[in-house]
Amino acid sequence: LKKEDKKKSWMLTDFELGRPLGKGKFGNVYLAREKESHYVVALKVLFKSQIQDAEIEHQVRREVEIQCRLRHPNILRMYGYFHDEKRIYLILEYAKHGALYHLLKQCKRFDEKTAASYVRDLAKALLYCHSKKVIHRDIKPENLLIGHKMELKMADFGWSVHSPSSRRMTLCGTLDYLSPEMVEGKPHNYAVDIWSLGVLCYELLVGMPPFDAIDSHQTYKKIRYVIIKYPAFISEKAKDLMGKLLVVNPEQRMPLANVLQHPWIVENAPEGSHPPANNSHPPAN
Ligand SMILES: Cc1cc(Cn2cc(-c3c(Cl)cnc4nc(-c5cn(C)nc5C)[nH]c34)cn2)no1
């Protein structure tokens, strides 16, 4: 999606708007098509008033700057942004198959080949983010989108996790993906993403997160003491990988580069393999 080289900025009239794709706290995402090229994008529309009220303007700006710089097949592209009096518009890559969260809900849990290919894709995206000094992307199935080749695309710009309200939300609601050091309010580094990769791997294979509990205090305890139950259908190799990611001490977690060489990944998600688009096959056992 290129603007003529005179770097003219985008505006709303450059696009035909389609159906809403998703709704969020600060705005909505619409399917859209650039009029001249017919290029299909996802247009995220954020209300300045709500961003100002939540005092997250600088965070939105920083997240946008980061997102525009990241170029990786497993990270959702941001092609540009513009604003008018009331709204900010982010021009994003359209992910044809939507959120991983919905695909997972549809088939309850994934077979090993499908789960391993998404874990491999996310490990690659995180390796790239860390090489660009970008950490703590809000990894959970709701923030992971699936492209037309069934490849995973990390789609979170993170402000929903940076804004105070969602942080409160995280503290009282979705602790599931937070690492022990995060729930204990300690400073966090790249290793939190390795922990979240382990949580995602479990959720894709089992259909629910490993530390799911009746309330956040129980979840908090399960996270801190890594209290995990693996169902009988989980293979030894998958357990071995998750056991090396879900480690309390951040320094002892398996480096992302090693994840890509782990036997469970190598055997179930060889380079270039992706799940079939229909994903109609139920888990093997
Ligand atoms: C506000 C707000 C909502 C959201 C969550 N969100 C992301 C999307 C989205 C994006 Cl950014 C890019 N491509 C998408 N493709 C879909 C999609 C495709 N199908 C078949 N079904 C859906 C849904 N959604 C996309 C939508 N909402 N973040 O901030």
The ligand as a Tripos MOL2 file, in Angstrom:
@<TRIPOS>MOLECULE
LIG
   29    33     1     0     0
SMALL
NO_CHARGES

@<TRIPOS>ATOM
      1 C1        -10.7680   -1.4910   18.5750 C.3       1 LIG1
      2 C2        -10.0650   -2.7870   18.4180 C.ar      1 LIG1
      3 C3        -10.5830   -4.0310   18.0870 C.ar      1 LIG1
      4 C4         -9.4780   -4.8590   18.0590 C.ar      1 LIG1
      5 C5         -9.4360   -6.3000   17.7670 C.3       1 LIG1
      6 N1         -9.5580   -6.4710   16.3140 N.ar      1 LIG1
      7 C6         -8.5760   -6.6800   15.4070 C.ar      1 LIG1
      8 C7         -9.2100   -6.8680   14.1860 C.ar      1 LIG1
      9 C8         -8.5920   -7.2160   12.8830 C.ar      1 LIG1
     10 C9         -7.4260   -6.6140   12.3910 C.ar      1 LIG1
     11 CL1        -6.6560   -5.3480   13.2880 Cl        1 LIG1
     12 C10        -6.8760   -7.0320   11.1820 C.ar      1 LIG1
     13 N2         -7.4200   -8.0160   10.4380 N.ar      1 LIG1
     14 C11        -8.5630   -8.6000   10.8920 C.ar      1 LIG1
     15 N3         -9.2800   -9.5850   10.3360 N.ar      1 LIG1
     16 C12       -10.3170   -9.8170   11.1480 C.ar      1 LIG1
     17 C13       -11.3070  -10.8230   10.8640 C.ar      1 LIG1
     18 C14       -11.2900  -11.6710    9.7730 C.ar      1 LIG1
     19 N4        -12.3740  -12.4590    9.8780 N.ar      1 LIG1
     20 C15       -12.7720  -13.5210    8.9540 C.3       1 LIG1
     21 N5        -13.0720  -12.1770   10.9680 N.ar      1 LIG1
     22 C16       -12.4340  -11.1610   11.5820 C.ar      1 LIG1
     23 C17       -12.9240  -10.5540   12.8440 C.3       1 LIG1
     24 N6        -10.2900   -9.0100   12.2460 N.ar      1 LIG1
     25 C18        -9.1710   -8.2330   12.0890 C.ar      1 LIG1
     26 C19       -10.5790   -6.7990   14.4340 C.ar      1 LIG1
     27 N7        -10.7550   -6.5060   15.7450 N.ar      1 LIG1
     28 N8         -8.3780   -4.1590   18.3080 N.ar      1 LIG1
     29 O1         -8.7390   -2.9060   18.5590 O.2       1 LIG1
@<TRIPOS>BOND
     1     1     2 1
     2     2     3 ar
     3     2    29 ar
     4     3     4 ar
     5     4     5 1
     6     4    28 ar
     7     5     6 1
     8     6     7 ar
     9     6    27 ar
    10     7     8 ar
    11     8     9 1
    12     8    26 ar
    13     9    10 ar
    14     9    25 ar
    15    10    11 1
    16    10    12 ar
    17    12    13 ar
    18    13    14 ar
    19    14    15 ar
    20    14    25 ar
    21    15    16 ar
    22    16    17 1
    23    16    24 ar
    24    17    18 ar
    25    17    22 ar
    26    18    19 ar
    27    19    20 1
    28    19    21 ar
    29    21    22 ar
    30    22    23 1
    31    24    25 ar
    32    26    27 ar
    33    28    29 ar
@<TRIPOS>SUBSTRUCTURE
     1 LIG1         1 GROUP 0 **** ****
